[in-house]
Amino acid sequence: MNKIQYVLKEMFYLIKKHKLAFLLPIFIVLILLVFLAYYVGPAAVTTFIYAGI
């Protein structure tokens, strides 16, 4: 978990430093998809991908 915290902290630092706030919603959605795929399973995520949602 320590590595994940480090990566997230660095990501938010770079966004703040280089004023890339428009990328923040994209990263948040990607992080949520990763957690969804990890906890629920990849079958649930592929259903949404193939459905076009």
C-alpha positions as CSV (number, residue, x, y, z in Angstrom):
1,M,0.0,0.0,0.0
2,N,2.9,2.3,0.6
3,K,3.9,2.2,-3.1
4,I,0.4,3.1,-4.2
5,Q,0.4,6.1,-1.8
6,Y,3.7,7.3,-3.1
7,V,2.5,7.0,-6.8
8,L,-0.7,8.9,-6.0
9,K,1.2,11.6,-4.1
10,E,3.7,12.1,-6.9
11,M,0.8,12.2,-9.5
12,F,-1.0,14.9,-7.6
13,Y,2.2,16.8,-7.0
14,L,3.0,16.9,-10.7
15,I,-0.6,17.9,-11.6
16,K,-0.4,20.8,-9.1
17,K,3.1,21.8,-10.2
18,H,2.5,21.8,-13.9
19,K,-1.0,23.2,-13.7
20,L,-2.6,20.1,-15.3
21,A,-5.8,20.2,-13.4
22,F,-7.8,19.2,-16.5
23,L,-6.2,15.7,-16.2
24,L,-7.5,15.2,-12.7
25,P,-11.0,13.9,-13.6
26,I,-9.4,11.4,-16.1
27,F,-7.0,10.1,-13.4
28,I,-9.8,9.8,-10.9
29,V,-12.0,7.8,-13.3
30,L,-9.1,5.5,-14.1
31,I,-8.3,4.9,-10.5
32,L,-11.9,4.0,-9.8
33,L,-11.9,1.6,-12.7
34,V,-8.8,-0.1,-11.4
35,F,-10.3,-0.5,-7.9
36,L,-13.5,-1.8,-9.5
37,A,-11.6,-4.4,-11.5
38,Y,-9.6,-5.4,-8.6
39,Y,-12.3,-5.9,-6.0
40,V,-15.3,-6.9,-8.1
41,G,-13.4,-8.8,-10.8
42,P,-12.6,-8.3,-14.4
43,A,-15.8,-9.9,-15.6
44,A,-17.9,-6.9,-14.3
45,V,-15.7,-4.4,-16.0
46,T,-15.6,-6.2,-19.4
47,T,-19.4,-6.2,-19.3
48,F,-19.5,-2.4,-19.2
49,I,-16.8,-2.1,-21.9
50,Y,-18.7,-4.4,-24.3
51,A,-22.0,-2.7,-23.6
52,G,-20.5,0.6,-24.6
53,I,-21.3,2.4,-21.3
